[in-house]
Amino acid sequence: RLPLVEPDEKSAEIIRATLKDYKIDLPIPPKAV
């Protein structure tokens, strides 16, 4: 299980990739983590 919030930029990349997969268009700031 991954923590909901990680101090890594990988989290943001994973979130963006997930949103892309689900075709969700949400504004995600570069430093949302």
PQR file of N, CA, C, O and H, with PARSE charges and radii, in Angstrom:
ATOM      1  N   ARG A   1       0.837  -1.201   0.000 -0.4000 1.5000
ATOM      2  CA  ARG A   1       0.000   0.000   0.000 -0.0000 2.0000
ATOM      3  C   ARG A   1       0.877   1.258   0.000  0.5500 1.7000
ATOM      4  O   ARG A   1       1.845   1.348   0.755 -0.5500 1.4000
ATOM      5  N   LEU A   2       0.537   2.199  -0.830 -0.4000 1.5000
ATOM      6  CA  LEU A   2       1.316   3.443  -0.876 -0.0000 2.0000
ATOM      7  C   LEU A   2       0.650   4.500  -0.018  0.5500 1.7000
ATOM      8  O   LEU A   2      -0.578   4.580   0.023 -0.5500 1.4000
ATOM      9  H   LEU A   2      -0.249   2.126  -1.443  0.4000 1.0000
ATOM     10  N   PRO A   3       1.432   5.304   0.659 -0.5600 1.5000
ATOM     11  CA  PRO A   3       0.871   6.406   1.458  0.2800 2.0000
ATOM     12  C   PRO A   3       0.129   7.383   0.555  0.5500 1.7000
ATOM     13  O   PRO A   3       0.488   7.574  -0.607 -0.5500 1.4000
ATOM     14  N   LEU A   4      -0.917   8.000   1.114 -0.4000 1.5000
ATOM     15  CA  LEU A   4      -1.716   8.924   0.302 -0.0000 2.0000
ATOM     16  C   LEU A   4      -0.880  10.120  -0.120  0.5500 1.7000
ATOM     17  O   LEU A   4      -1.055  10.652  -1.217 -0.5500 1.4000
ATOM     18  H   LEU A   4      -1.209   7.844   2.057  0.4000 1.0000
ATOM     19  N   VAL A   5       0.026  10.541   0.746 -0.4000 1.5000
ATOM     20  CA  VAL A   5       0.851  11.708   0.416 -0.0000 2.0000
ATOM     21  C   VAL A   5       2.328  11.363   0.553  0.5500 1.7000
ATOM     22  O   VAL A   5       2.790  10.973   1.626 -0.5500 1.4000
ATOM     23  H   VAL A   5       0.169  10.109   1.636  0.4000 1.0000
ATOM     24  N   GLU A   6       3.055  11.510  -0.533 -0.4000 1.5000
ATOM     25  CA  GLU A   6       4.497  11.253  -0.503 -0.0000 2.0000
ATOM     26  C   GLU A   6       5.248  12.532  -0.844  0.5500 1.7000
ATOM     27  O   GLU A   6       4.790  13.313  -1.678 -0.5500 1.4000
ATOM     28  H   GLU A   6       2.681  11.827  -1.405  0.4000 1.0000
ATOM     29  N   PRO A   7       6.377  12.754  -0.221 -0.5600 1.5000
ATOM     30  CA  PRO A   7       7.182  13.957  -0.467  0.2800 2.0000
ATOM     31  C   PRO A   7       7.942  13.860  -1.787  0.5500 1.7000
ATOM     32  O   PRO A   7       8.801  14.692  -2.076 -0.5500 1.4000
ATOM     33  N   ASP A   8       7.625  12.848  -2.582 -0.4000 1.5000
ATOM     34  CA  ASP A   8       8.328  12.681  -3.854 -0.0000 2.0000
ATOM     35  C   ASP A   8       7.516  13.259  -5.002  0.5500 1.7000
ATOM     36  O   ASP A   8       6.289  13.338  -4.936 -0.5500 1.4000
ATOM     37  H   ASP A   8       6.927  12.171  -2.347  0.4000 1.0000
ATOM     38  N   GLU A   9       8.206  13.657  -6.039 -0.4000 1.5000
ATOM     39  CA  GLU A   9       7.500  14.174  -7.216 -0.0000 2.0000
ATOM     40  C   GLU A   9       6.897  13.022  -8.005  0.5500 1.7000
ATOM     41  O   GLU A   9       6.068  13.227  -8.892 -0.5500 1.4000
ATOM     42  H   GLU A   9       9.203  13.593  -6.093  0.4000 1.0000
ATOM     43  N   LYS A  10       7.324  11.802  -7.668 -0.4000 1.5000
ATOM     44  CA  LYS A  10       6.776  10.628  -8.355 -0.0000 2.0000
ATOM     45  C   LYS A  10       5.274  10.540  -8.108  0.5500 1.7000
ATOM     46  O   LYS A  10       4.523  10.106  -8.981 -0.5500 1.4000
ATOM     47  H   LYS A  10       7.997  11.636  -6.947  0.4000 1.0000
ATOM     48  N   SER A  11       4.839  10.952  -6.921 -0.4000 1.5000
ATOM     49  CA  SER A  11       3.412  10.903  -6.589 -0.0000 2.0000
ATOM     50  C   SER A  11       2.624  11.724  -7.595  0.5500 1.7000
ATOM     51  O   SER A  11       1.608  11.266  -8.119 -0.5500 1.4000
ATOM     52  H   SER A  11       5.450  11.305  -6.212  0.4000 1.0000
ATOM     53  N   ALA A  12       3.089  12.930  -7.863 -0.4000 1.5000
ATOM     54  CA  ALA A  12       2.388  13.804  -8.808 -0.0000 2.0000
ATOM     55  C   ALA A  12       2.344  13.147 -10.183  0.5500 1.7000
ATOM     56  O   ALA A  12       1.326  13.201 -10.874 -0.5500 1.4000
ATOM     57  H   ALA A  12       3.914  13.301  -7.438  0.4000 1.0000
ATOM     58  N   GLU A  13       3.452  12.528 -10.573 -0.4000 1.5000
ATOM     59  CA  GLU A  13       3.494  11.873 -11.880 -0.0000 2.0000
ATOM     60  C   GLU A  13       2.498  10.722 -11.926  0.5500 1.7000
ATOM     61  O   GLU A  13       1.794  10.530 -12.917 -0.5500 1.4000
ATOM     62  H   GLU A  13       4.279  12.484 -10.012  0.4000 1.0000
ATOM     63  N   ILE A  14       2.452   9.956 -10.833 -0.4000 1.5000
ATOM     64  CA  ILE A  14       1.517   8.822 -10.765 -0.0000 2.0000
ATOM     65  C   ILE A  14       0.079   9.326 -10.847  0.5500 1.7000
ATOM     66  O   ILE A  14      -0.755   8.748 -11.544 -0.5500 1.4000
ATOM     67  H   ILE A  14       3.024  10.111 -10.028  0.4000 1.0000
ATOM     68  N   ILE A  15      -0.199  10.415 -10.123 -0.4000 1.5000
ATOM     69  CA  ILE A  15      -1.557  10.976 -10.133 -0.0000 2.0000
ATOM     70  C   ILE A  15      -1.923  11.423 -11.540  0.5500 1.7000
ATOM     71  O   ILE A  15      -3.019  11.149 -12.029 -0.5500 1.4000
ATOM     72  H   ILE A  15       0.479  10.885  -9.557  0.4000 1.0000
ATOM     73  N   ARG A  16      -0.977  12.123 -12.190 -0.4000 1.5000
ATOM     74  CA  ARG A  16      -1.266  12.603 -13.553 -0.0000 2.0000
ATOM     75  C   ARG A  16      -1.502  11.423 -14.485  0.5500 1.7000
ATOM     76  O   ARG A  16      -2.405  11.457 -15.320 -0.5500 1.4000
ATOM     77  H   ARG A  16      -0.087  12.346 -11.793  0.4000 1.0000
ATOM     78  N   ALA A  17      -0.689  10.375 -14.341 -0.4000 1.5000
ATOM     79  CA  ALA A  17      -0.837   9.195 -15.198 -0.0000 2.0000
ATOM     80  C   ALA A  17      -2.186   8.530 -14.941  0.5500 1.7000
ATOM     81  O   ALA A  17      -2.859   8.092 -15.875 -0.5500 1.4000
ATOM     82  H   ALA A  17       0.044  10.347 -13.663  0.4000 1.0000
ATOM     83  N   THR A  18      -2.575   8.458 -13.676 -0.4000 1.5000
ATOM     84  CA  THR A  18      -3.858   7.841 -13.327 -0.0000 2.0000
ATOM     85  C   THR A  18      -5.011   8.631 -13.926  0.5500 1.7000
ATOM     86  O   THR A  18      -5.933   8.055 -14.505 -0.5500 1.4000
ATOM     87  H   THR A  18      -2.028   8.814 -12.918  0.4000 1.0000
ATOM     88  N   LEU A  19      -4.957   9.948 -13.784 -0.4000 1.5000
ATOM     89  CA  LEU A  19      -6.020  10.787 -14.337 -0.0000 2.0000
ATOM     90  C   LEU A  19      -6.068  10.622 -15.849  0.5500 1.7000
ATOM     91  O   LEU A  19      -7.144  10.623 -16.447 -0.5500 1.4000
ATOM     92  H   LEU A  19      -4.209  10.416 -13.313  0.4000 1.0000
ATOM     93  N   LYS A  20      -4.894  10.481 -16.466 -0.4000 1.5000
ATOM     94  CA  LYS A  20      -4.854  10.298 -17.924 -0.0000 2.0000
ATOM     95  C   LYS A  20      -5.557   9.004 -18.285  0.5500 1.7000
ATOM     96  O   LYS A  20      -6.333   8.948 -19.239 -0.5500 1.4000
ATOM     97  H   LYS A  20      -4.020  10.481 -15.980  0.4000 1.0000
ATOM     98  N   ASP A  21      -5.274   7.947 -17.500 -0.4000 1.5000
ATOM     99  CA  ASP A  21      -5.876   6.642 -17.774 -0.0000 2.0000
ATOM    100  C   ASP A  21      -7.397   6.708 -17.647  0.5500 1.7000
ATOM    101  O   ASP A  21      -8.123   6.081 -18.418 -0.5500 1.4000
ATOM    102  H   ASP A  21      -4.644   7.992 -16.724  0.4000 1.0000
ATOM    103  N   TYR A  22      -7.864   7.471 -16.669 -0.4000 1.5000
ATOM    104  CA  TYR A  22      -9.307   7.555 -16.436 -0.0000 2.0000
ATOM    105  C   TYR A  22      -9.935   8.684 -17.231  0.5500 1.7000
ATOM    106  O   TYR A  22     -11.127   8.956 -17.092 -0.5500 1.4000
ATOM    107  H   TYR A  22      -7.274   7.980 -16.043  0.4000 1.0000
ATOM    108  N   LYS A  23      -9.129   9.350 -18.075 -0.4000 1.5000
ATOM    109  CA  LYS A  23      -9.615  10.444 -18.930 -0.0000 2.0000
ATOM    110  C   LYS A  23     -10.260  11.533 -18.085  0.5500 1.7000
ATOM    111  O   LYS A  23     -11.253  12.136 -18.491 -0.5500 1.4000
ATOM    112  H   LYS A  23      -8.160   9.129 -18.188  0.4000 1.0000
ATOM    113  N   ILE A  24      -9.697  11.781 -16.917 -0.4000 1.5000
ATOM    114  CA  ILE A  24     -10.241  12.829 -16.049 -0.0000 2.0000
ATOM    115  C   ILE A  24      -9.445  14.107 -16.263  0.5500 1.7000
ATOM    116  O   ILE A  24      -8.214  14.083 -16.257 -0.5500 1.4000
ATOM    117  H   ILE A  24      -8.890  11.292 -16.587  0.4000 1.0000
ATOM    118  N   ASP A  25     -10.131  15.205 -16.451 -0.4000 1.5000
ATOM    119  CA  ASP A  25      -9.452  16.473 -16.687 -0.0000 2.0000
ATOM    120  C   ASP A  25      -9.576  17.352 -15.451  0.5500 1.7000
ATOM    121  O   ASP A  25     -10.547  18.095 -15.301 -0.5500 1.4000
ATOM    122  H   ASP A  25     -11.131  15.225 -16.456  0.4000 1.0000
ATOM    123  N   LEU A  26      -8.592  17.262 -14.572 -0.4000 1.5000
ATOM    124  CA  LEU A  26      -8.618  18.090 -13.368 -0.0000 2.0000
ATOM    125  C   LEU A  26      -7.337  18.907 -13.283  0.5500 1.7000
ATOM    126  O   LEU A  26      -6.259  18.410 -13.609 -0.5500 1.4000
ATOM    127  H   LEU A  26      -7.804  16.658 -14.694  0.4000 1.0000
ATOM    128  N   PRO A  27      -7.448  20.141 -12.852 -0.5600 1.5000
ATOM    129  CA  PRO A  27      -6.270  20.993 -12.698  0.2800 2.0000
ATOM    130  C   PRO A  27      -5.403  20.511 -11.547  0.5500 1.7000
ATOM    131  O   PRO A  27      -5.817  20.567 -10.389 -0.5500 1.4000
ATOM    132  N   ILE A  28      -4.201  20.040 -11.860 -0.4000 1.5000
ATOM    133  CA  ILE A  28      -3.299  19.566 -10.812 -0.0000 2.0000
ATOM    134  C   ILE A  28      -2.049  20.437 -10.785  0.5500 1.7000
ATOM    135  O   ILE A  28      -1.251  20.413 -11.721 -0.5500 1.4000
ATOM    136  H   ILE A  28      -3.864  19.995 -12.801  0.4000 1.0000
ATOM    137  N   PRO A  29      -1.881  21.204  -9.713 -0.5600 1.5000
ATOM    138  CA  PRO A  29      -0.677  22.031  -9.591  0.2800 2.0000
ATOM    139  C   PRO A  29       0.568  21.160  -9.583  0.5500 1.7000
ATOM    140  O   PRO A  29       0.527  20.044  -9.067 -0.5500 1.4000
ATOM    141  N   PRO A  30       1.667  21.637 -10.138 -0.5600 1.5000
ATOM    142  CA  PRO A  30       2.909  20.866 -10.196  0.2800 2.0000
ATOM    143  C   PRO A  30       3.362  20.442  -8.806  0.5500 1.7000
ATOM    144  O   PRO A  30       3.967  19.381  -8.649 -0.5500 1.4000
ATOM    145  N   LYS A  31       3.076  21.256  -7.800 -0.4000 1.5000
ATOM    146  CA  LYS A  31       3.507  20.918  -6.434 -0.0000 2.0000
ATOM    147  C   LYS A  31       2.282  20.653  -5.565  0.5500 1.7000
ATOM    148  O   LYS A  31       2.070  21.329  -4.558 -0.5500 1.4000
ATOM    149  H   LYS A  31       2.584  22.118  -7.928  0.4000 1.0000
ATOM    150  N   ALA A  32       1.486  19.676  -5.954 -0.4000 1.5000
ATOM    151  CA  ALA A  32       0.268  19.370  -5.196 -0.0000 2.0000
ATOM    152  C   ALA A  32       0.597  18.459  -4.026  0.5500 1.7000
ATOM    153  O   ALA A  32      -0.249  18.213  -3.166 -0.5500 1.4000
ATOM    154  H   ALA A  32       1.658  19.126  -6.771  0.4000 1.0000
ATOM    155  N   VAL A  33       1.831  17.958  -3.993 -0.4000 1.5000
ATOM    156  CA  VAL A  33       2.193  17.025  -2.919 -0.0000 2.0000
ATOM    157  C   VAL A  33       2.783  17.787  -1.747  0.5500 1.7000
ATOM    158  O   VAL A  33       3.152  17.182  -0.740 -0.5500 1.4000
ATOM    159  H   VAL A  33       2.518  18.158  -4.692  0.4000 1.0000
TER
END
